[in-house]
């Protein structure tokens, strides 16, 4: 995700060129390859800030609605992309994250109500191990892209509500002090607000693919493992979630979206490995439509760690990888 370090105004102009917008707000549309339907989104503001010392840029999108999304990426000097090309790729990351409700084809068997049927989720009688091609990220490469292997190419992002919740650091890049004596890990710190339904908190995560409407086939894996800890003054209550074709709005399936399959965790002040199987994750009770029986490993979109409202948090994660059966 590159950007020529030509200044904020030039980069913002490139964003407008990349999506074909010439009005005050940046606007674009996305067509679903299966249905041909279009969904429009509007970015309330887009601020691109070069950071020469770190050779990164900060791209902050305030979306009409409730969410501000922030990306960090290397400059074009490092990766050789043009401004327009890099901003187009950055926009694709945003679209995949959920700023637009686009449509993708769903190849699963459909139930009577038209909702995709439950996926067959594998279980492992003899336990699990890291997959040979399963590394998602260990952050030792010092960048904000996950490990480019097995078709994965996404970038790390942060999220927070618009009711006062915060998340840092800024820029959101790997921090020193990884698990088991390693050099780097990903750290998110901040405070979440207390309020009504729009005060949902904050968090960080990654999409497996950068392309618009990208769903990732992880059907050969059985789960995801990672190491995590929290700081001394942090909440210990963290939710790990997996966005898939039935819960992410880009898929055009969910009517009430964002209730990803996940698991509530208690994270301590010491590094600990968590192994989360696809067979054990569940949606939160009482909301979301549809509510299938299980996550769909063959059509994943993202993973993320979230902190609910009214919390101070200092969360570290490292050594994230897919699992297979022994």
Secondary structure as a PSIPRED ss2 file (coil, helix, strand):
# PSIPRED VFORMAT (PSIPRED V4.0)

   1 X C   1.000  0.000  0.000
   2 X C   1.000  0.000  0.000
   3 X C   1.000  0.000  0.000
   4 X C   1.000  0.000  0.000
   5 X C   1.000  0.000  0.000
   6 X C   1.000  0.000  0.000
   7 X C   1.000  0.000  0.000
   8 X H   0.000  1.000  0.000
   9 X H   0.000  1.000  0.000
  10 X H   0.000  1.000  0.000
  11 X H   0.000  1.000  0.000
  12 X H   0.000  1.000  0.000
  13 X H   0.000  1.000  0.000
  14 X H   0.000  1.000  0.000
  15 X H   0.000  1.000  0.000
  16 X H   0.000  1.000  0.000
  17 X H   0.000  1.000  0.000
  18 X H   0.000  1.000  0.000
  19 X H   0.000  1.000  0.000
  20 X C   1.000  0.000  0.000
  21 X C   1.000  0.000  0.000
  22 X C   1.000  0.000  0.000
  23 X C   1.000  0.000  0.000
  24 X C   1.000  0.000  0.000
  25 X C   1.000  0.000  0.000
  26 X E   0.000  0.000  1.000
  27 X E   0.000  0.000  1.000
  28 X E   0.000  0.000  1.000
  29 X E   0.000  0.000  1.000
  30 X E   0.000  0.000  1.000
  31 X E   0.000  0.000  1.000
  32 X C   1.000  0.000  0.000
  33 X C   1.000  0.000  0.000
  34 X C   1.000  0.000  0.000
  35 X C   1.000  0.000  0.000
  36 X C   1.000  0.000  0.000
  37 X C   1.000  0.000  0.000
  38 X E   0.000  0.000  1.000
  39 X E   0.000  0.000  1.000
  40 X E   0.000  0.000  1.000
  41 X E   0.000  0.000  1.000
  42 X E   0.000  0.000  1.000
  43 X E   0.000  0.000  1.000
  44 X E   0.000  0.000  1.000
  45 X E   0.000  0.000  1.000
  46 X E   0.000  0.000  1.000
  47 X E   0.000  0.000  1.000
  48 X E   0.000  0.000  1.000
  49 X E   0.000  0.000  1.000
  50 X E   0.000  0.000  1.000
  51 X E   0.000  0.000  1.000
  52 X C   1.000  0.000  0.000
  53 X C   1.000  0.000  0.000
  54 X C   1.000  0.000  0.000
  55 X C   1.000  0.000  0.000
  56 X E   0.000  0.000  1.000
  57 X E   0.000  0.000  1.000
  58 X E   0.000  0.000  1.000
  59 X E   0.000  0.000  1.000
  60 X E   0.000  0.000  1.000
  61 X E   0.000  0.000  1.000
  62 X E   0.000  0.000  1.000
  63 X E   0.000  0.000  1.000
  64 X C   1.000  0.000  0.000
  65 X C   1.000  0.000  0.000
  66 X C   1.000  0.000  0.000
  67 X E   0.000  0.000  1.000
  68 X E   0.000  0.000  1.000
  69 X E   0.000  0.000  1.000
  70 X E   0.000  0.000  1.000
  71 X E   0.000  0.000  1.000
  72 X E   0.000  0.000  1.000
  73 X E   0.000  0.000  1.000
  74 X E   0.000  0.000  1.000
  75 X C   1.000  0.000  0.000
  76 X H   0.000  1.000  0.000
  77 X H   0.000  1.000  0.000
  78 X H   0.000  1.000  0.000
  79 X H   0.000  1.000  0.000
  80 X C   1.000  0.000  0.000
  81 X C   1.000  0.000  0.000
  82 X C   1.000  0.000  0.000
  83 X H   0.000  1.000  0.000
  84 X H   0.000  1.000  0.000
  85 X H   0.000  1.000  0.000
  86 X H   0.000  1.000  0.000
  87 X H   0.000  1.000  0.000
  88 X H   0.000  1.000  0.000
  89 X H   0.000  1.000  0.000
  90 X H   0.000  1.000  0.000
  91 X H   0.000  1.000  0.000
  92 X H   0.000  1.000  0.000
  93 X H   0.000  1.000  0.000
  94 X H   0.000  1.000  0.000
  95 X H   0.000  1.000  0.000
  96 X H   0.000  1.000  0.000
  97 X H   0.000  1.000  0.000
  98 X H   0.000  1.000  0.000
  99 X H   0.000  1.000  0.000
 100 X C   1.000  0.000  0.000
 101 X C   1.000  0.000  0.000
 102 X C   1.000  0.000  0.000
 103 X C   1.000  0.000  0.000
 104 X C   1.000  0.000  0.000
 105 X C   1.000  0.000  0.000
 106 X C   1.000  0.000  0.000
 107 X C   1.000  0.000  0.000
 108 X C   1.000  0.000  0.000
 109 X C   1.000  0.000  0.000
 110 X E   0.000  0.000  1.000
 111 X C   1.000  0.000  0.000
 112 X C   1.000  0.000  0.000
 113 X C   1.000  0.000  0.000
 114 X C   1.000  0.000  0.000
 115 X C   1.000  0.000  0.000
 116 X E   0.000  0.000  1.000
 117 X C   1.000  0.000  0.000
 118 X C   1.000  0.000  0.000
 119 X C   1.000  0.000  0.000
 120 X C   1.000  0.000  0.000
 121 X C   1.000  0.000  0.000
 122 X C   1.000  0.000  0.000
 123 X C   1.000  0.000  0.000
 124 X C   1.000  0.000  0.000
 125 X C   1.000  0.000  0.000
 126 X C   1.000  0.000  0.000
 127 X C   1.000  0.000  0.000
 128 X E   0.000  0.000  1.000
 129 X E   0.000  0.000  1.000
 130 X E   0.000  0.000  1.000
 131 X E   0.000  0.000  1.000
 132 X E   0.000  0.000  1.000
 133 X E   0.000  0.000  1.000
 134 X E   0.000  0.000  1.000
 135 X E   0.000  0.000  1.000
 136 X E   0.000  0.000  1.000
 137 X E   0.000  0.000  1.000
 138 X C   1.000  0.000  0.000
 139 X C   1.000  0.000  0.000
 140 X C   1.000  0.000  0.000
 141 X C   1.000  0.000  0.000
 142 X C   1.000  0.000  0.000
 143 X C   1.000  0.000  0.000
 144 X C   1.000  0.000  0.000
 145 X E   0.000  0.000  1.000
 146 X C   1.000  0.000  0.000
 147 X C   1.000  0.000  0.000
 148 X C   1.000  0.000  0.000
 149 X C   1.000  0.000  0.000
 150 X C   1.000  0.000  0.000
 151 X C   1.000  0.000  0.000
 152 X C   1.000  0.000  0.000
 153 X C   1.000  0.000  0.000
 154 X C   1.000  0.000  0.000
 155 X E   0.000  0.000  1.000
 156 X E   0.000  0.000  1.000
 157 X E   0.000  0.000  1.000
 158 X E   0.000  0.000  1.000
 159 X E   0.000  0.000  1.000
 160 X E   0.000  0.000  1.000
 161 X E   0.000  0.000  1.000
 162 X C   1.000  0.000  0.000
 163 X C   1.000  0.000  0.000
 164 X C   1.000  0.000  0.000
 165 X C   1.000  0.000  0.000
 166 X C   1.000  0.000  0.000
 167 X C   1.000  0.000  0.000
 168 X E   0.000  0.000  1.000
 169 X C   1.000  0.000  0.000
 170 X C   1.000  0.000  0.000
 171 X C   1.000  0.000  0.000
 172 X C   1.000  0.000  0.000
 173 X C   1.000  0.000  0.000
 174 X C   1.000  0.000  0.000
 175 X E   0.000  0.000  1.000
 176 X E   0.000  0.000  1.000
 177 X C   1.000  0.000  0.000
 178 X C   1.000  0.000  0.000
 179 X H   0.000  1.000  0.000
 180 X H   0.000  1.000  0.000
 181 X H   0.000  1.000  0.000
 182 X C   1.000  0.000  0.000
 183 X C   1.000  0.000  0.000
 184 X E   0.000  0.000  1.000
 185 X E   0.000  0.000  1.000
 186 X E   0.000  0.000  1.000
 187 X E   0.000  0.000  1.000
 188 X E   0.000  0.000  1.000
 189 X E   0.000  0.000  1.000
 190 X E   0.000  0.000  1.000
 191 X E   0.000  0.000  1.000
 192 X C   1.000  0.000  0.000
 193 X C   1.000  0.000  0.000
 194 X C   1.000  0.000  0.000
 195 X C   1.000  0.000  0.000
 196 X C   1.000  0.000  0.000
 197 X C   1.000  0.000  0.000
 198 X C   1.000  0.000  0.000
 199 X C   1.000  0.000  0.000
 200 X C   1.000  0.000  0.000
 201 X C   1.000  0.000  0.000
 202 X E   0.000  0.000  1.000
 203 X E   0.000  0.000  1.000
 204 X E   0.000  0.000  1.000
 205 X E   0.000  0.000  1.000
 206 X E   0.000  0.000  1.000
 207 X E   0.000  0.000  1.000
 208 X C   1.000  0.000  0.000
 209 X C   1.000  0.000  0.000
 210 X C   1.000  0.000  0.000
 211 X C   1.000  0.000  0.000
 212 X C   1.000  0.000  0.000
 213 X C   1.000  0.000  0.000
 214 X C   1.000  0.000  0.000
 215 X C   1.000  0.000  0.000
 216 X E   0.000  0.000  1.000
 217 X C   1.000  0.000  0.000
 218 X C   1.000  0.000  0.000
 219 X C   1.000  0.000  0.000
 220 X C   1.000  0.000  0.000
 221 X C   1.000  0.000  0.000
 222 X C   1.000  0.000  0.000
 223 X E   0.000  0.000  1.000
 224 X E   0.000  0.000  1.000
 225 X E   0.000  0.000  1.000
 226 X E   0.000  0.000  1.000
 227 X E   0.000  0.000  1.000
 228 X E   0.000  0.000  1.000
 229 X E   0.000  0.000  1.000
 230 X E   0.000  0.000  1.000
 231 X C   1.000  0.000  0.000
 232 X C   1.000  0.000  0.000
 233 X C   1.000  0.000  0.000
 234 X C   1.000  0.000  0.000
 235 X C   1.000  0.000  0.000
 236 X C   1.000  0.000  0.000
 237 X E   0.000  0.000  1.000
 238 X E   0.000  0.000  1.000
 239 X E   0.000  0.000  1.000
 240 X E   0.000  0.000  1.000
 241 X E   0.000  0.000  1.000
 242 X E   0.000  0.000  1.000
 243 X E   0.000  0.000  1.000
 244 X E   0.000  0.000  1.000
 245 X C   1.000  0.000  0.000
 246 X C   1.000  0.000  0.000
 247 X C   1.000  0.000  0.000
 248 X C   1.000  0.000  0.000
 249 X H   0.000  1.000  0.000
 250 X H   0.000  1.000  0.000
 251 X H   0.000  1.000  0.000
 252 X C   1.000  0.000  0.000
 253 X C   1.000  0.000  0.000
 254 X C   1.000  0.000  0.000
 255 X C   1.000  0.000  0.000
 256 X E   0.000  0.000  1.000
 257 X C   1.000  0.000  0.000
 258 X C   1.000  0.000  0.000
 259 X C   1.000  0.000  0.000
 260 X C   1.000  0.000  0.000
 261 X E   0.000  0.000  1.000
 262 X E   0.000  0.000  1.000
 263 X E   0.000  0.000  1.000
 264 X E   0.000  0.000  1.000
 265 X E   0.000  0.000  1.000
 266 X E   0.000  0.000  1.000
 267 X C   1.000  0.000  0.000
 268 X C   1.000  0.000  0.000
 269 X C   1.000  0.000  0.000
 270 X C   1.000  0.000  0.000
 271 X C   1.000  0.000  0.000
 272 X E   0.000  0.000  1.000
 273 X E   0.000  0.000  1.000
 274 X E   0.000  0.000  1.000
 275 X E   0.000  0.000  1.000
 276 X E   0.000  0.000  1.000
 277 X E   0.000  0.000  1.000
 278 X C   1.000  0.000  0.000
 279 X C   1.000  0.000  0.000
 280 X C   1.000  0.000  0.000
 281 X C   1.000  0.000  0.000
 282 X E   0.000  0.000  1.000
 283 X C   1.000  0.000  0.000
 284 X C   1.000  0.000  0.000
 285 X C   1.000  0.000  0.000
 286 X C   1.000  0.000  0.000
 287 X C   1.000  0.000  0.000
 288 X C   1.000  0.000  0.000
 289 X E   0.000  0.000  1.000
 290 X C   1.000  0.000  0.000
 291 X C   1.000  0.000  0.000
 292 X C   1.000  0.000  0.000
 293 X C   1.000  0.000  0.000
 294 X C   1.000  0.000  0.000
 295 X C   1.000  0.000  0.000
 296 X C   1.000  0.000  0.000
 297 X H   0.000  1.000  0.000
 298 X H   0.000  1.000  0.000
 299 X H   0.000  1.000  0.000
 300 X E   0.000  0.000  1.000
 301 X E   0.000  0.000  1.000
 302 X E   0.000  0.000  1.000
 303 X E   0.000  0.000  1.000
 304 X E   0.000  0.000  1.000
 305 X E   0.000  0.000  1.000
 306 X E   0.000  0.000  1.000
 307 X E   0.000  0.000  1.000
 308 X C   1.000  0.000  0.000
 309 X C   1.000  0.000  0.000
 310 X C   1.000  0.000  0.000
 311 X C   1.000  0.000  0.000
 312 X E   0.000  0.000  1.000
 313 X E   0.000  0.000  1.000
 314 X E   0.000  0.000  1.000
 315 X E   0.000  0.000  1.000
 316 X E   0.000  0.000  1.000
 317 X E   0.000  0.000  1.000
 318 X E   0.000  0.000  1.000
 319 X E   0.000  0.000  1.000
 320 X E   0.000  0.000  1.000
 321 X E   0.000  0.000  1.000
 322 X E   0.000  0.000  1.000
 323 X E   0.000  0.000  1.000
 324 X E   0.000  0.000  1.000
 325 X E   0.000  0.000  1.000
 326 X C   1.000  0.000  0.000
